[in-house]
């Protein structure tokens, strides 16, 4: 057997889980395990407490830097910008030329604070 293998046999473990009443077989939990009793003597009861941590919120990739009526502009992880067209509904008072003009105006508005003119 390997020396200092960090195995604790016969311990009392108190779990503080967020959703489950008891730890489920095969399920991994993310949290902090702490030892409740200092080991000064050879014979003592080992008490540990495991506290499950709340899940981390997902990291949002490509956040919106502009959100208009016709387009949105997102910033990629490498710092580049990407215009994204929203669904186009042409009909009624909206004509193709009016739609193109509104997209042009939103592009100018959305990119004006992001790109410097030379």
Phi and psi in degrees as a GROMACS rama.xvg file:
@    title "Ramachandran Plot"
@    xaxis  label "Phi"
@    yaxis  label "Psi"
@TYPE xy
-70.2628  136.017  UNK-2
-72.8797  141.49  UNK-3
57.4375  50.9255  UNK-4
-83.835  2.87236  UNK-5
59.3112  38.8183  UNK-6
-107.069  127.105  UNK-7
-109.017  115.125  UNK-8
-99.6363  133.659  UNK-9
68.4823  57.4518  UNK-10
-108.187  158.336  UNK-11
-96.199  125.155  UNK-12
-122.22  119.466  UNK-13
-98.8684  126.336  UNK-14
-111.144  134.371  UNK-15
-115.686  94.0424  UNK-16
-100.693  151.364  UNK-17
-76.5276  -41.9213  UNK-18
-118.765  -38.9473  UNK-19
-85.2653  141.624  UNK-20
-71.4091  -40.159  UNK-21
-129.999  154.045  UNK-22
-63.9037  133.82  UNK-23
-91.147  144.757  UNK-24
-63.1118  129.018  UNK-25
82.6582  -6.73049  UNK-26
-91.2733  134.223  UNK-27
-90.9636  139.039  UNK-28
-120.343  140.271  UNK-29
-104.192  127.263  UNK-30
-178.135  -159.068  UNK-31
-121.644  129.794  UNK-32
-108.662  125.691  UNK-33
-129.232  149.505  UNK-34
-90.8069  127.192  UNK-35
-87.9828  -23.7622  UNK-36
-120.526  132.043  UNK-37
-75.8216  146.059  UNK-38
-102.34  90.6131  UNK-39
-91.3579  -33.9011  UNK-40
-112.742  169.59  UNK-41
-71.2456  -42.1319  UNK-42
-101.331  117.34  UNK-43
-162.703  162.788  UNK-44
-87.7006  128.37  UNK-45
-89.2539  124.763  UNK-46
-119.513  129.346  UNK-47
-127.064  152.209  UNK-48
-127.261  130.476  UNK-49
-111.845  125.131  UNK-50
-114.979  117.208  UNK-51
-73.3621  134.66  UNK-52
-87.3416  150.939  UNK-53
-67.3204  151.025  UNK-54
-65.3077  144.923  UNK-55
-76.3052  140.739  UNK-56
-65.9964  145.996  UNK-57
-63.9245  143.451  UNK-58
-78.2307  124.654  UNK-59
-82.8901  121.652  UNK-60
-94.499  150.144  UNK-61
52.7676  63.8401  UNK-62
-67.3062  149.555  UNK-63
-74.3859  130.059  UNK-64
-105.75  -13.3178  UNK-65
-151.506  135.931  UNK-66
-134.081  99.5111  UNK-67
-101.696  -172.112  UNK-68
-76.5555  -35.0867  UNK-69
-106.515  -29.4581  UNK-70
-138.44  163.584  UNK-71
-131.945  155.113  UNK-72
-122.297  128.36  UNK-73
-115.427  154.657  UNK-74
-106.897  126.548  UNK-75
-82.0964  169.022  UNK-76
-61.3551  -29.2224  UNK-77
-85.3441  4.36988  UNK-78
92.9558  -3.53805  UNK-79
-82.4018  158.241  UNK-80
-106.699  146.113  UNK-81
-132.593  118.322  UNK-82
-78.7218  137.16  UNK-83
-123.109  124.842  UNK-84
-80.028  138.264  UNK-85
-87.3312  165.061  UNK-86
-54.9537  136.483  UNK-87
-101.408  123.963  UNK-88
-120.455  96.6392  UNK-89
-95.5858  130.756  UNK-90
159.411  168.016  UNK-91
66.3556  -126.6  UNK-92
-85.0873  -11.7649  UNK-93
-87.4182  115.963  UNK-94
-103.053  172.39  UNK-95
-61.7937  -45.0918  UNK-96
-65.5192  -36.0429  UNK-97
-67.0115  -40.5251  UNK-98
-62.3665  -47.7596  UNK-99
-61.6256  -39.6272  UNK-100
-64.1147  -42.8362  UNK-101
-66.0523  -37.2284  UNK-102
-64.5063  -43.5501  UNK-103
-58.6018  -46.3469  UNK-104
-64.199  -40.8589  UNK-105
-68.1558  -37.5063  UNK-106
-61.8431  -43.7052  UNK-107
-62.786  -43.7768  UNK-108
-67.1253  -45.0449  UNK-109
-69.915  -35.4685  UNK-110
-90.6816  -10.9162  UNK-111
-60.4945  -37.9014  UNK-112
-88.4551  -6.81904  UNK-113
-102.021  -29.364  UNK-114
-119.361  129.648  UNK-115
-84.0629  138.506  UNK-116
-86.2661  141.866  UNK-117
